[in-house]
Amino acid sequence: MKWKYTLLSGAIIGALLSIFMVVNVLIDVVFDSFATAMVSFLLIILVTSFITKEITTRIFSQEICLEHLFPISILTFFIPVIGISFGAPNSDLDTILLLILIGTIGGIFWSIPFALWSHYKGRDNESITEPAREEE
């Protein structure tokens, strides 16, 4: 798995989380009780991970591990997306597009550690070299 696809999957997760959160806030049905709000948030996090896995598998032919996608989705949801969606002043198009942009940037940010890990593991440990042997 290449590190670029990990960053791309983080961007996809951020954009999808933002879109689903905007739809969730605009519908305003799920906020009748605390339990329905938490279940809807959990479903948003899980669904975006699975959709992103399908997108990267079908379009880019890259198998992204769900062990990477779940933490990226959770962190992106809690840090930029939920705060901005609840603190948004209105539901104008500019606000919605800004939420999607910030969610995408947040997804890229939270996927950086996983991209670095993928890059390190993909190098077959070339950074650990054996000492040069002298030929006789």
N, C-alpha and C positions, 0 to 999 in steps of 0.2 A: 504494500500500500504506500503510495507516495504522499508526502507531506502536503502537497498542494491540494490534493483531494480532501484531506482532513480539514484544511482551512475552508475549502469550498463547502464542505458539508456543514461546518459551523455557520457559514453565512446563510445557507439554506435553512438551517434550524432557526436562526435568529429571525429571518424573514417570516417563516411559517408561524413561529410563536407569536410574533407581533400581529399577523393577520388573524390568527385564531383568537387572540386576546381582544382585538378590536371587535370582532364579531361577537364574542362573549359579552363584552361591556355594552355593545349596542343592543343586543337582545334583552339583556337585563332580567331575564327570567331565572337564571341560575342563582341569583343572589337573594332568593327568598329565605334561605337558611344557610347557616355556616357549613353544614354537611354537604349540601349540594354545590356550594362554591368550591369546597376542597376537592370533591370528586371531579368537578369540571376542570379544575386546575391540574389535577393528576392526569386526567384524560388528555388534556392539551399537551402536557409534557411527553406522555407515552406515544401519542399519535404522531407528533412531529418527529420523534426519533424513528419510528417505523416508516413513515413517509419518506424521510431523508434517506434511509437505508435503501428503499426501493428506487428512489430517484438516482442515487449514485450507482446502484447495481444495473439498472436498465439503461440509463442514458450514457453514463461514463464507463461502464463495465469495470467498476471498482468495488470491491467488497470491503465496506467500512464496518468495523466491529461495533456491535451495539454497546459493548463495554466502554467505548469512547463516546458514543452518541448520547447515552443516557446522562452522564455527568455534564456534558456540554449543554444539553437541553435543560437540565435542572438549574445549573448556574446561570444560564442566559435568562431563564424565566424569572428567577428571583432577583437578580441584580438589576439589569436595565429594564426588562419588559414590564414587570408588574408595577414597579414604582412609577414609571412614566405613564402607563395606561391609567392608573388611578389618579395621577396628578395632572392629567391632561386638562387644559382649560375648556376645551370644547371637542366636538366630533367633526370639525371641518376637514376638508380634504387635505389641507396643509398639515394639520395635526396628525392625521392618520399616516400620511407619507413620512413625516418626521419620526413617528413611532416605528414604522417599518425600517427606516434607515438606521435608527439607533439600535433596534433589535438585531439587525444584520451586523453592525459593527460590534455589538456585544457578543454575538455568536462567533465572530472571527477572533475576538479577544480571548474568549474562553477556550477556543480550540487550539490556541498557540502551544500550550504545554503538550497536548496530544500530537500536534504536528511535529514538534521537536523530538518527541519520543519516537514517532514513526520514522523521522529522518535518521535518527541515531540507529534504530534497529534495522533500517533498510540498507545501511552502509556495510553490513556484515562485519561490524566492529573493525573497520579499517583504521580507526583512530588508535587502536591498540596494535601497534606494530612490533614485530620481533626485532631484536637487535640484528644488525647487518652482520653476516658471516663473511669472513675473509676466505677467499678461495686460494688454495695452495697450488 
